[in-house]
Amino acid sequence: MHAGTASAPARLQTPSATRILVASGLGLLFDAMDVSLISFVLVVLGKEWSLSPVWSGVLGSMGFAGMAVGSALAGLLADHFGRRRVFIWTLLVYSIATGLTAFAPGVAIFLVLRFLVGLGLGGELPVATTYVNESSPDAVRGRRVVLLEAFWAGGSLVAAILSRIVIPSIGWRYVFLFGALPALYAIVIRYALPETPKFSQVMRKAHMRTALRTLFARPFLRATAVTWVLWFIMNFCYYGISLWLPSLLAKQGYSVVTSLSYVLIMILAQIPGYLTAAWLVERWGRKKTLVSAMLLTAFAAVGFGFAPSTAWLIVFGLLVNYFMLAAFAGTYVFTVEQFPVRARASGIGWASGFGRIAGIIAPSFVGLLVAAHATFAAIFLCFCCAMLVGFAVVAWAGRETKGRLVD
């Protein structure tokens, strides 16, 4: 009896790799579901509330304002209070706010709730990534971080399916009620995950000021600058494309149902994009995988913008999603390994938070282009140019971390 009692806590403190990935990954799946839902909802909401393209862009951007604050704040809190505790807090905030969005009576309340959703969502992503990185052996830590991010693609797929089924039949409000489900999951995760060994051993008495000073200290200033630029570019391209894609297809003459169906098909390419990156980051390296995926994303964006037919539109849409998500997977593992334990969550949190500024800008930027009657090709040419800038910065100044011991 005594032996059995002692063994349970031991198992709790050393969970399996599968348990760590699933427990953390489901949080990302629900997060991705929420982020993707707004892109599908905007197609309908713009007509129901008679929104101009600029106001549609503002609605799409508000969640990223919350993400910018949430990412930076949660990173500091996680380096002080622990990864596990802050992970639970952020999950609850965004889950509750998402559920309340279903009852928003108008634009003003909708904007406030989207900010709160972003506050929780922005904080959860870097904390979960740090948790998995620090809970994994060095030999496979890159692969496990990428596999964690693959749950994001699953969430995007769930959102596309829900939107395709729910929005045309019973309306947009109901899809947000599904987004409240993670609140129940947060209760389960409290007991499923221990604190990471690295934080427990090294960081128990750390202060938030220590983490923040580390990011701008001479040994890490270059890494901070590179990762901030990287996250800005990735967020600008990913959210500028994903939040507007259904609406842009609708403006090309496709019906709402057809637009949602095409986007659903394109999103299917995200999961193999993640899985390819998971294999390459350990065999080829973090930096090589990242810059290659960024370059191919740029080329695919040009092809998508100039696609001569529906068939080619779908082909290049699949390629954009495949390479974009491979690049984003590389972004996470590249970033989290640039910083020491005492500032790891803050490093990825502040880089992610700075990137969210681009998430604020991009939807409004596309809205302005649409209002100015820019062509479909011109819009995607802008995303191509932005991605090429990010590619050049990382290729020139980025540091490879494959095989380097995480301190």
The 8 nearest C-alpha neighbors of each residue, nearest first, counted from 0:
[[1, 3, 2, 4, 5, 6, 7, 8],
 [0, 2, 4, 3, 5, 6, 7, 8],
 [3, 1, 5, 4, 0, 6, 7, 9],
 [2, 4, 0, 6, 5, 1, 7, 8],
 [5, 3, 1, 2, 6, 7, 0, 8],
 [6, 4, 2, 3, 7, 8, 1, 9],
 [5, 7, 9, 3, 4, 8, 2, 10],
 [8, 6, 10, 9, 5, 4, 11, 3],
 [9, 7, 11, 10, 6, 5, 12, 4],
 [10, 8, 6, 12, 7, 11, 13, 5],
 [9, 11, 13, 7, 8, 12, 14, 6],
 [10, 12, 8, 9, 13, 14, 7, 193],
 [11, 13, 9, 10, 193, 14, 8, 192],
 [14, 12, 10, 11, 9, 15, 193, 8],
 [15, 13, 11, 10, 12, 18, 19, 16],
 [14, 16, 18, 17, 19, 13, 10, 20],
 [17, 15, 19, 18, 20, 14, 135, 134],
 [18, 16, 20, 15, 19, 21, 14, 22],
 [17, 19, 15, 21, 16, 20, 22, 14],
 [20, 18, 16, 22, 17, 21, 23, 15],
 [21, 19, 17, 23, 24, 18, 22, 147],
 [20, 22, 24, 18, 23, 19, 25, 17],
 [21, 23, 19, 20, 24, 25, 18, 188],
 [24, 22, 20, 21, 26, 25, 19, 127],
 [25, 23, 21, 27, 26, 147, 150, 20],
 [24, 26, 28, 27, 23, 22, 21, 29],
 [25, 27, 24, 29, 28, 23, 30, 181],
 [26, 28, 30, 24, 25, 29, 151, 31],
 [29, 27, 154, 25, 151, 150, 31, 30],
 [28, 30, 32, 26, 27, 31, 154, 25],
 [31, 29, 27, 33, 32, 28, 120, 26],
 [32, 30, 154, 34, 151, 28, 33, 29],
 [31, 33, 154, 158, 29, 155, 35, 30],
 [32, 34, 36, 30, 31, 35, 178, 29],
 [35, 33, 31, 36, 32, 37, 30, 38],
 [34, 36, 32, 33, 37, 38, 155, 158],
 [35, 37, 33, 39, 38, 158, 34, 32],
 [36, 38, 40, 39, 35, 34, 41, 59],
 [39, 37, 242, 41, 36, 35, 40, 243],
 [40, 38, 36, 37, 41, 42, 162, 245],
 [39, 41, 37, 42, 43, 38, 44, 171],
 [42, 40, 44, 43, 38, 39, 45, 37],
 [41, 43, 40, 246, 39, 44, 45, 245],
 [44, 42, 41, 45, 40, 46, 47, 171],
 [43, 45, 41, 47, 46, 42, 48, 40],
 [44, 46, 50, 49, 43, 48, 41, 47],
 [45, 47, 49, 44, 43, 48, 50, 42],
 [46, 48, 44, 49, 45, 43, 50, 42],
 [47, 49, 50, 46, 45, 44, 105, 106],
 [50, 48, 46, 45, 47, 51, 44, 54],
 [51, 49, 45, 48, 54, 55, 52, 46],
 [50, 52, 54, 53, 55, 49, 45, 370],
 [53, 51, 366, 55, 54, 370, 56, 50],
 [52, 54, 366, 56, 51, 55, 367, 363],
 [55, 53, 57, 56, 51, 52, 50, 58],
 [56, 54, 52, 58, 53, 57, 50, 51],
 [55, 57, 363, 362, 59, 53, 54, 366],
 [58, 56, 54, 60, 59, 55, 363, 61],
 [59, 57, 55, 60, 56, 61, 54, 110],
 [58, 60, 56, 57, 61, 362, 55, 62],
 [59, 61, 359, 57, 63, 58, 62, 362],
 [62, 60, 64, 63, 114, 58, 59, 113],
 [61, 63, 117, 114, 113, 65, 64, 60],
 [64, 62, 66, 65, 359, 61, 355, 60],
 [63, 65, 61, 67, 66, 62, 359, 114],
 [64, 66, 118, 117, 114, 63, 62, 68],
 [67, 65, 121, 117, 63, 69, 118, 64],
 [66, 68, 352, 355, 64, 65, 70, 69],
 [69, 67, 65, 66, 71, 70, 72, 118],
 [68, 70, 118, 122, 121, 66, 72, 67],
 [71, 69, 122, 121, 348, 352, 73, 67],
 [70, 72, 349, 348, 352, 74, 68, 69],
 [73, 71, 69, 75, 74, 70, 68, 76],
 [72, 74, 122, 76, 70, 75, 71, 69],
 [75, 73, 345, 348, 344, 77, 71, 72],
 [76, 74, 345, 78, 72, 73, 77, 207],
 [75, 77, 73, 79, 78, 74, 80, 72],
 [78, 76, 81, 82, 74, 79, 80, 75],
 [77, 79, 75, 76, 81, 344, 80, 74],
 [78, 80, 76, 77, 206, 205, 207, 81],
 [81, 79, 77, 76, 78, 84, 82, 85],
 [82, 80, 77, 83, 84, 79, 78, 85],
 [81, 83, 77, 85, 84, 126, 86, 130],
 [84, 82, 86, 194, 85, 81, 87, 193],
 [83, 85, 87, 86, 82, 81, 88, 80],
 [84, 86, 88, 87, 82, 83, 77, 89],
 [85, 87, 83, 84, 89, 123, 88, 82],
 [88, 86, 90, 85, 84, 89, 185, 91],
 [89, 87, 85, 91, 90, 86, 92, 84],
 [90, 88, 119, 92, 123, 91, 86, 87],
 [89, 91, 87, 88, 92, 93, 119, 94],
 [90, 92, 94, 182, 88, 89, 93, 95],
 [93, 91, 119, 89, 94, 90, 95, 96],
 [92, 94, 116, 119, 96, 95, 91, 90],
 [95, 93, 179, 91, 97, 182, 96, 92],
 [94, 96, 98, 97, 93, 92, 179, 91],
 [97, 95, 99, 93, 116, 98, 94, 112],
 [98, 96, 100, 94, 99, 95, 179, 178],
 [97, 99, 179, 176, 95, 100, 96, 175],
 [98, 100, 96, 101, 97, 102, 95, 103],
 [101, 99, 97, 103, 102, 98, 112, 109],
 [100, 102, 172, 175, 99, 103, 98, 176],
 [103, 101, 100, 99, 104, 172, 98, 109],
 [102, 104, 100, 109, 105, 108, 101, 99],
 [105, 103, 102, 108, 106, 109, 107, 101],
 [106, 104, 103, 107, 108, 109, 48, 110],
 [105, 107, 109, 108, 110, 104, 103, 58],
 [108, 106, 110, 109, 105, 111, 104, 103],
 [109, 107, 111, 110, 103, 106, 105, 112],
 [108, 110, 106, 112, 103, 107, 111, 113],
 [109, 111, 113, 107, 108, 112, 106, 61],
 [112, 110, 108, 114, 113, 109, 115, 107],
 [111, 113, 115, 109, 114, 110, 96, 100],
 [112, 114, 62, 116, 110, 115, 111, 61],
 [115, 113, 65, 62, 117, 111, 112, 116],
 [116, 114, 118, 112, 117, 113, 96, 65],
 [117, 115, 93, 113, 96, 114, 118, 119],
 [116, 118, 65, 66, 62, 120, 114, 115],
 [119, 117, 65, 69, 115, 66, 116, 121],
 [120, 118, 89, 93, 92, 122, 117, 116],
 [119, 121, 117, 123, 122, 118, 93, 116],
 [122, 120, 66, 70, 69, 118, 117, 119],
 [121, 123, 70, 69, 73, 119, 120, 124],
 [122, 124, 120, 126, 89, 86, 121, 125],
 [123, 125, 127, 126, 122, 121, 128, 120],
 [126, 124, 128, 348, 127, 347, 123, 129],
 [125, 127, 129, 123, 128, 124, 82, 344],
 [128, 126, 130, 124, 129, 125, 123, 23],
 [129, 127, 125, 130, 131, 126, 132, 144],
 [130, 128, 132, 126, 127, 131, 344, 133],
 [129, 131, 127, 128, 133, 132, 82, 126],
 [132, 130, 134, 128, 133, 129, 144, 135],
 [133, 131, 129, 140, 134, 130, 135, 144],
 [132, 134, 130, 131, 135, 195, 129, 197],
 [133, 135, 131, 132, 195, 130, 196, 136],
 [136, 134, 140, 132, 133, 131, 137, 139],
 [137, 135, 138, 140, 139, 134, 133, 132],
 [138, 136, 140, 139, 135, 404, 405, 402],
 [137, 139, 136, 140, 402, 141, 281, 135],
 [140, 138, 142, 141, 137, 136, 143, 135],
 [139, 141, 135, 137, 143, 132, 142, 136],
 [142, 140, 144, 143, 139, 332, 280, 281],
 [141, 143, 277, 145, 139, 144, 140, 146],
 [144, 142, 146, 140, 145, 141, 147, 139],
 [143, 145, 147, 141, 146, 142, 332, 132],
 [144, 146, 148, 277, 142, 147, 328, 143],
 [147, 145, 143, 149, 148, 144, 142, 277],
 [146, 148, 144, 145, 24, 149, 150, 20],
 [147, 149, 145, 150, 151, 146, 328, 144],
 [150, 148, 146, 151, 273, 147, 152, 270],
 [149, 151, 153, 28, 148, 152, 24, 147],
 [152, 150, 28, 154, 31, 149, 153, 148],
 [151, 153, 155, 154, 149, 150, 270, 269],
 [154, 152, 150, 156, 151, 155, 28, 157],
 [153, 155, 28, 32, 31, 157, 151, 156],
 [156, 154, 152, 158, 32, 153, 157, 31],
 [155, 157, 159, 153, 154, 158, 160, 152],
 [158, 156, 154, 160, 159, 155, 161, 153],
 [159, 157, 32, 155, 161, 156, 160, 36],
 [158, 160, 156, 162, 263, 157, 161, 163],
 [161, 159, 163, 157, 162, 158, 164, 156],
 [162, 160, 158, 164, 163, 165, 159, 157],
 [163, 161, 159, 166, 165, 160, 164, 158],
 [162, 164, 160, 161, 259, 159, 165, 166],
 [163, 165, 161, 162, 166, 160, 167, 168],
 [164, 166, 162, 168, 161, 169, 167, 163],
 [165, 167, 170, 171, 162, 168, 169, 164],
 [168, 166, 165, 170, 169, 164, 163, 256],
 [167, 169, 165, 166, 170, 164, 163, 171],
 [170, 168, 165, 166, 167, 171, 173, 172],
 [169, 171, 166, 172, 168, 167, 173, 165],
 [170, 172, 166, 173, 174, 40, 165, 169],
 [173, 171, 101, 174, 175, 170, 102, 176],
 [172, 174, 176, 175, 171, 170, 101, 177],
 [173, 175, 176, 177, 172, 171, 165, 161],
 [176, 174, 178, 177, 101, 173, 98, 172],
 [175, 177, 98, 173, 178, 179, 174, 101],
 [178, 176, 175, 179, 174, 180, 173, 98],
 [177, 179, 175, 176, 180, 97, 33, 98],
 [178, 180, 98, 94, 177, 176, 181, 97],
 [179, 181, 182, 178, 177, 183, 94, 184],
 [180, 182, 184, 183, 179, 94, 185, 29],
 [183, 181, 91, 94, 185, 180, 184, 179],
 [184, 182, 181, 185, 186, 180, 187, 179],
 [183, 185, 181, 187, 186, 182, 188, 180],
 [186, 184, 188, 182, 183, 187, 87, 181],
 [187, 185, 184, 189, 183, 188, 182, 190],
 [188, 186, 184, 185, 189, 190, 191, 183],
 [187, 189, 191, 185, 190, 186, 192, 184],
 [190, 188, 187, 186, 191, 192, 185, 87],
 [191, 189, 188, 187, 192, 186, 193, 11],
 [190, 192, 188, 189, 187, 22, 193, 11],
 [191, 193, 190, 188, 189, 194, 83, 19],
 [194, 192, 12, 195, 83, 11, 191, 190],
 [193, 195, 83, 196, 82, 199, 192, 81],
 [194, 196, 198, 134, 197, 133, 199, 130],
 [197, 195, 199, 198, 200, 194, 134, 133],
 [198, 196, 200, 199, 195, 201, 133, 340],
 [197, 199, 202, 201, 195, 200, 196, 203],
 [198, 200, 196, 197, 203, 201, 202, 195],
 [201, 199, 197, 198, 196, 202, 203, 195],
 [202, 200, 198, 197, 199, 203, 341, 340],
 [201, 203, 198, 205, 204, 199, 200, 341],
 [202, 204, 199, 205, 201, 198, 200, 79],
 [205, 203, 202, 206, 79, 201, 80, 199],
 [206, 204, 202, 79, 203, 207, 78, 209],
 [205, 207, 209, 208, 79, 204, 210, 78],
 [206, 208, 210, 209, 75, 79, 211, 78],
 [209, 207, 211, 210, 206, 212, 75, 213],
 [210, 208, 212, 207, 206, 211, 213, 205],
 [211, 209, 342, 213, 207, 208, 212, 341],
 [210, 212, 208, 213, 209, 214, 207, 345],
 [213, 211, 209, 214, 210, 215, 208, 216],
 [212, 214, 216, 210, 211, 215, 209, 342],
 [213, 215, 212, 211, 216, 219, 220, 223],
 [216, 214, 220, 213, 212, 219, 217, 223],
 [217, 215, 213, 219, 220, 218, 214, 212],
 [216, 218, 220, 219, 215, 221, 213, 214],
 [219, 217, 216, 220, 221, 215, 222, 213],
 [220, 218, 222, 221, 217, 216, 214, 223],
 [221, 219, 215, 223, 217, 222, 216, 218],
 [222, 220, 224, 223, 219, 225, 218, 217],
 [223, 221, 225, 219, 220, 224, 226, 337],
 [222, 224, 220, 221, 226, 225, 227, 219],
 [225, 223, 221, 227, 222, 226, 220, 228],
 [226, 224, 222, 228, 227, 223, 229, 221],
 [225, 227, 229, 223, 228, 224, 350, 222],
 [226, 228, 350, 224, 230, 229, 225, 223],
 [229, 227, 231, 225, 226, 230, 232, 224],
 [230, 228, 226, 232, 227, 231, 389, 225],
 [229, 231, 354, 233, 227, 232, 228, 351],
 [354, 232, 230, 228, 357, 234, 229, 233],
 [231, 233, 235, 229, 230, 234, 389, 236],
 [234, 232, 230, 236, 235, 231, 237, 229],
 [235, 233, 237, 358, 231, 236, 232, 238],
 [234, 236, 357, 232, 361, 358, 233, 239],
 [235, 237, 239, 233, 234, 382, 238, 240],
 [238, 236, 234, 240, 239, 235, 233, 241],
 [239, 237, 241, 240, 242, 234, 236, 235],
 [238, 240, 361, 362, 236, 235, 237, 242],
 [239, 241, 238, 237, 243, 244, 242, 236],
 [240, 242, 238, 244, 243, 239, 237, 38],
 [243, 241, 38, 238, 240, 244, 239, 59],
 [242, 244, 246, 241, 240, 245, 247, 38],
 [243, 245, 247, 241, 246, 240, 242, 248],
 [246, 244, 248, 258, 247, 243, 259, 249],
 [245, 247, 249, 243, 42, 248, 244, 250],
 [248, 246, 250, 244, 249, 245, 243, 251],
 [247, 249, 251, 245, 250, 246, 258, 253],
 [248, 250, 253, 246, 251, 247, 252, 254],
 [249, 251, 247, 252, 248, 246, 253, 245],
 [252, 250, 248, 249, 253, 247, 375, 246],
 [251, 253, 250, 249, 254, 248, 247, 258],
 [254, 252, 249, 258, 251, 257, 248, 255],
 [253, 255, 257, 256, 249, 258, 252, 248],
 [256, 254, 258, 257, 249, 259, 253, 42],
 [255, 257, 259, 254, 258, 260, 163, 167],
 [256, 258, 260, 254, 259, 255, 253, 261],
 [259, 257, 255, 261, 260, 245, 256, 248],
 [258, 260, 262, 256, 257, 261, 163, 245],
 [259, 261, 257, 263, 258, 262, 256, 264],
 [262, 260, 264, 258, 263, 259, 257, 265],
 [263, 261, 265, 259, 264, 260, 266, 258],
 [262, 264, 260, 266, 261, 159, 265, 259],
 [265, 263, 261, 262, 267, 266, 260, 317],
 [264, 266, 317, 262, 267, 263, 316, 268],
 [265, 267, 263, 268, 269, 264, 262, 320],
 [266, 268, 265, 269, 264, 270, 263, 156],
 [269, 267, 321, 266, 317, 270, 320, 271],
 [270, 268, 321, 272, 320, 266, 267, 152],
 [269, 271, 273, 272, 152, 268, 149, 274],
 [272, 270, 274, 273, 269, 268, 275, 321],
 [273, 271, 321, 325, 269, 270, 275, 274],
 [272, 274, 325, 276, 270, 149, 271, 275],
 [275, 273, 271, 277, 276, 272, 270, 278],
 [276, 274, 272, 278, 277, 273, 271, 279],
 [275, 277, 279, 273, 325, 278, 274, 280],
 [278, 276, 142, 274, 145, 275, 279, 280],
 [277, 279, 275, 276, 280, 281, 274, 282],
 [278, 280, 276, 282, 283, 281, 277, 288],
 [281, 279, 284, 285, 283, 282, 277, 278],
 [282, 280, 279, 284, 283, 278, 142, 141],
 [283, 281, 279, 280, 284, 278, 401, 285],
 [282, 284, 279, 280, 281, 287, 288, 285],
 [285, 283, 280, 401, 287, 281, 286, 282],
 [284, 286, 280, 288, 333, 287, 329, 289],
 [285, 287, 289, 399, 288, 284, 290, 333],
 [288, 286, 289, 290, 284, 285, 291, 283],
 [289, 287, 285, 291, 286, 290, 280, 284],
 [288, 290, 329, 326, 286, 292, 287, 291],
 [289, 291, 293, 292, 287, 390, 288, 286],
 [292, 290, 294, 288, 293, 289, 287, 295],
 [291, 293, 326, 295, 322, 289, 290, 294],
 [294, 292, 290, 296, 291, 295, 326, 390],
 [295, 293, 297, 291, 296, 292, 290, 390],
 [294, 296, 298, 292, 297, 293, 299, 291],
 [297, 295, 299, 293, 322, 294, 298, 323],
 [296, 298, 383, 300, 294, 295, 299, 386],
 [297, 299, 295, 301, 300, 296, 302, 294],
 [298, 300, 302, 296, 319, 301, 297, 315],
 [301, 299, 303, 297, 302, 298, 379, 383],
 [302, 300, 304, 298, 303, 299, 380, 379],
 [303, 301, 299, 305, 300, 304, 306, 315],
 [304, 302, 315, 300, 306, 301, 305, 312],
 [303, 305, 376, 379, 301, 302, 306, 375],
 [304, 306, 302, 376, 303, 307, 301, 375],
 [305, 307, 303, 312, 311, 302, 308, 304],
 [308, 306, 305, 311, 309, 312, 310, 303],
 [309, 307, 311, 310, 306, 312, 313, 305],
 [308, 310, 312, 311, 313, 307, 306, 314],
 [311, 309, 313, 312, 308, 314, 306, 307],
 [310, 312, 314, 308, 313, 306, 309, 315],
 [313, 311, 309, 306, 310, 315, 314, 303],
 [312, 314, 316, 310, 311, 315, 317, 309],
 [315, 313, 311, 317, 316, 312, 310, 318],
 [314, 316, 318, 303, 317, 312, 313, 299],
 [317, 315, 313, 319, 314, 318, 265, 312],
 [316, 318, 265, 314, 320, 315, 268, 319],
 [317, 319, 315, 321, 316, 320, 299, 322],
 [320, 318, 316, 299, 321, 322, 317, 296],
 [319, 321, 323, 317, 269, 318, 322, 268],
 [322, 320, 272, 269, 268, 318, 319, 323],
 [321, 323, 325, 296, 292, 324, 319, 320],
 [324, 322, 326, 320, 325, 296, 321, 319],
 [325, 323, 327, 326, 322, 269, 321, 272],
 [324, 326, 272, 273, 322, 328, 276, 323],
 [327, 325, 292, 329, 289, 323, 324, 328],
 [326, 328, 330, 324, 329, 325, 323, 331],
 [329, 327, 325, 145, 330, 326, 331, 324],
 [328, 330, 289, 326, 327, 332, 331, 333],
 [329, 331, 327, 333, 328, 332, 334, 326],
 [332, 330, 334, 333, 328, 329, 335, 327],
 [331, 333, 329, 335, 334, 330, 141, 144],
 [332, 334, 330, 331, 285, 336, 329, 335],
 [335, 333, 331, 337, 336, 332, 330, 347],
 [334, 336, 332, 347, 337, 333, 331, 343],
 [335, 337, 334, 338, 333, 332, 400, 405],
 [338, 336, 334, 335, 222, 333, 339, 400],
 [337, 339, 343, 336, 342, 346, 335, 340],
 [340, 338, 343, 406, 341, 342, 405, 337],
 [341, 339, 343, 342, 406, 338, 197, 198],
 [340, 342, 339, 210, 343, 202, 78, 205],
 [343, 341, 210, 345, 340, 339, 344, 346],
 [342, 344, 340, 346, 338, 345, 339, 341],
 [345, 343, 74, 346, 347, 348, 342, 129],
 [344, 346, 74, 348, 75, 342, 343, 347],
 [347, 345, 343, 344, 348, 349, 342, 350],
 [346, 348, 350, 344, 349, 335, 345, 125],
 [349, 347, 74, 70, 345, 71, 351, 125],
 [348, 350, 71, 352, 351, 346, 347, 345],
 [351, 349, 227, 347, 353, 352, 348, 226],
 [350, 352, 354, 348, 349, 353, 347, 230],
 [351, 353, 67, 70, 349, 355, 71, 354],
 [354, 352, 350, 355, 351, 356, 349, 227],
 [231, 355, 353, 230, 351, 356, 352, 357],
 [354, 356, 358, 67, 352, 357, 63, 353],
 [357, 355, 359, 358, 354, 353, 360, 67],
 [356, 358, 235, 360, 355, 359, 231, 354],
 [357, 359, 355, 356, 234, 63, 361, 235],
 [360, 358, 60, 356, 63, 357, 361, 64],
 [359, 361, 357, 363, 358, 364, 362, 356],
 [360, 362, 239, 364, 235, 358, 363, 357],
 [363, 361, 56, 239, 365, 364, 60, 360],
 [362, 364, 56, 366, 365, 361, 360, 57],
 [365, 363, 361, 367, 366, 362, 360, 368],
 [364, 366, 368, 362, 367, 363, 369, 361],
 [367, 365, 53, 363, 52, 369, 56, 364],
 [366, 368, 370, 364, 365, 369, 53, 371],
 [369, 367, 365, 371, 373, 370, 366, 372],
 [368, 370, 372, 366, 371, 367, 373, 365],
 [371, 369, 367, 372, 368, 52, 366, 53],
 [370, 372, 368, 369, 373, 367, 366, 374],
 [373, 371, 369, 370, 368, 374, 367, 375],
 [374, 372, 368, 369, 371, 377, 375, 378],
 [373, 375, 377, 376, 372, 378, 369, 368],
 [374, 376, 378, 377, 304, 379, 373, 247],
 [377, 375, 304, 305, 374, 379, 378, 380],
 [378, 376, 380, 374, 379, 375, 373, 381],
 [379, 377, 381, 375, 380, 376, 374, 373],
 [378, 380, 382, 304, 381, 376, 377, 300],
 [379, 381, 383, 377, 382, 378, 301, 376],
 [382, 380, 379, 384, 378, 383, 385, 377],
 [383, 381, 379, 385, 380, 384, 236, 386],
 [382, 384, 297, 380, 386, 381, 385, 300],
 [385, 383, 387, 381, 386, 382, 380, 388],
 [384, 386, 382, 388, 387, 383, 381, 232],
 [385, 387, 389, 383, 388, 384, 297, 390],
 [386, 388, 390, 384, 389, 385, 391, 383],
 [389, 387, 391, 385, 386, 390, 392, 384],
 [390, 388, 386, 392, 387, 391, 229, 232],
 [389, 391, 387, 388, 393, 290, 392, 293],
 [390, 392, 394, 388, 389, 393, 395, 387],
 [393, 391, 389, 395, 394, 390, 396, 388],
 [394, 392, 397, 396, 395, 390, 391, 389],
 [395, 393, 391, 392, 397, 390, 396, 290],
 [394, 396, 392, 393, 391, 397, 390, 398],
 [397, 395, 393, 392, 394, 398, 225, 221],
 [396, 398, 393, 394, 395, 225, 399, 286],
 [399, 397, 400, 396, 286, 222, 337, 393],
 [398, 400, 286, 401, 285, 397, 284, 333],
 [401, 399, 403, 402, 398, 336, 285, 333],
 [402, 400, 284, 403, 399, 285, 281, 280],
 [401, 403, 400, 404, 138, 137, 281, 284],
 [404, 402, 400, 401, 405, 137, 399, 336],
 [403, 405, 406, 402, 137, 400, 401, 138],
 [404, 406, 403, 336, 339, 137, 340, 338],
 [405, 339, 340, 404, 338, 197, 341, 403]]
